[in-house]
């Protein structure tokens, strides 16, 4: 299986994960909160909506870039959005959750997201380098001929 195809599968999984977690917090907030790692969860449903919408927005952004085949931009977006599981990990540790749970759930997610971003950026870097080597620069002299 080619690097390109593997990254396509990883891109689809990034999109699906965002929708899964986002819809989970919107449709089953108590169930999703239980797996998040903060106990007890802050009062009110506003936190669930914010978390759900954030994850769905991320999934939509990744989906649009994937469908438009802007793979390098997708790699950069995935890299930037690694802040989400890192922030979640810190939130769990600083709000009554255990370090073990924070690292197992959110820390591992951060490592996975960073790995996907690196793979996408590596693939597109190699392609950009290969393209620039095959295209010969044109000068005024070659254009006049």
C-alpha positions in Angstrom: 0.0 0.0 0.0 1.4 3.4 -1.0 2.2 6.2 1.4 -0.5 8.3 -0.4 -3.2 5.7 0.2 -2.2 5.2 3.8 -2.5 8.9 4.4 -5.9 9.0 2.7 -7.1 6.3 5.1 -5.6 8.3 8.0 -7.3 11.5 6.8 -10.6 9.7 6.6 -10.1 8.3 10.2 -9.3 11.9 11.4 -12.6 13.1 10.0 -14.6 10.1 11.4 -13.0 10.5 14.8 -13.9 14.2 14.9 -17.5 13.4 14.0 -17.7 10.5 16.4 -16.5 12.5 19.4 -18.4 15.7 18.5 -21.7 13.9 17.9 -21.1 11.8 21.1 -20.9 15.0 23.2 -24.0 16.4 21.5 -26.2 13.2 21.5 -25.0 11.4 24.7 -23.2 14.1 26.8 -23.2 12.2 30.1 -21.8 9.0 28.4 -19.1 10.9 26.6 -18.2 12.9 29.6 -17.6 9.7 31.6 -14.9 8.6 29.2 -13.3 12.1 29.0 -11.6 11.8 32.4 -12.9 14.7 34.5 -15.0 13.6 37.4 -17.3 15.3 38.3 -18.0 17.1 35.1 -18.8 20.8 35.4 -22.5 21.5 35.9 -24.7 22.4 32.9 -24.8 21.2 29.4 -23.0 24.2 27.9 -19.6 22.4 28.2 -20.9 19.4 26.2 -22.1 21.6 23.4 -18.8 23.5 23.2 -16.8 20.2 23.1 -19.2 18.7 20.6 -19.2 21.7 18.2 -15.4 22.0 18.5 -14.8 18.5 17.4 -17.4 18.6 14.6 -15.8 21.9 13.3 -12.4 20.2 13.2 -13.9 17.2 11.4 -15.6 19.5 8.8 -12.4 21.4 8.2 -10.4 18.1 7.7 -13.2 16.7 5.4 -13.2 19.8 3.2 -9.4 19.7 2.8 -9.5 16.0 2.1 -12.3 16.3 -0.5 -10.5 19.2 -2.2 -7.3 17.2 -2.2 -5.4 19.9 -0.4 -3.3 17.3 1.4 -0.5 19.6 2.5 -2.9 22.0 4.0 -4.6 19.1 5.7 -1.3 18.0 7.2 -0.8 21.5 8.6 -4.4 21.6 10.0 -4.0 18.2 11.7 -0.7 19.4 13.1 -2.2 22.6 14.5 -5.2 20.8 15.9 -2.9 18.5 17.9 -3.5 21.3 20.5 -6.9 19.8 21.1 -5.9 16.5 22.7 -2.9 18.2 24.4 -5.3 20.8 25.9 -7.7 18.0 26.9 -4.9 16.1 28.6 -4.0 19.2 30.6 -7.6 19.9 31.4 -8.1 16.4 32.8 -4.9 16.5 34.9 -5.8 19.9 36.3 -9.5 19.2 37.0 -9.5 16.1 39.2 -8.7 13.5 36.6 -5.9 11.0 37.0 -2.6 11.5 35.2 -2.9 7.9 34.0 -6.3 8.5 32.4 -5.2 11.8 30.9 -2.1 10.3 29.3 -3.8 7.0 28.2 -6.7 8.8 26.5 -5.6 12.3 25.5 -1.9 11.9 25.5 -2.1 8.9 23.2 -4.5 10.8 21.0 -2.0 13.7 20.8 0.8 11.3 19.7 -1.5 9.7 17.1 -2.5 13.1 15.7 1.1 14.3 15.6 2.1 11.1 13.8 -0.7 11.5 11.2 0.3 15.2 10.6 4.0 14.2 10.2 3.1 11.5 7.8 0.9 13.8 5.7 3.5 16.6 5.7 6.3 14.1 4.8 4.3 12.7 1.9 3.6 16.1 0.4 7.1 17.4 1.0 8.5 14.5 -1.0 6.0 15.2 -3.8 6.8 18.9 -3.9 10.5 18.2 -4.0 10.0 15.7 -6.9 7.9 18.1 -8.8 10.4 21.0 -8.5 13.2 18.8 -9.7 11.4 17.8 -12.9 10.3 21.3 -13.8 13.1 23.3 -15.4 13.1 27.0 -14.7 12.4 29.1 -17.7 14.5 32.2 -18.4 13.9 35.0 -20.9 16.2 33.3 -23.3 14.2 30.0 -23.3 10.9 31.9 -23.6 12.2 33.8 -26.7 12.9 30.6 -28.6 
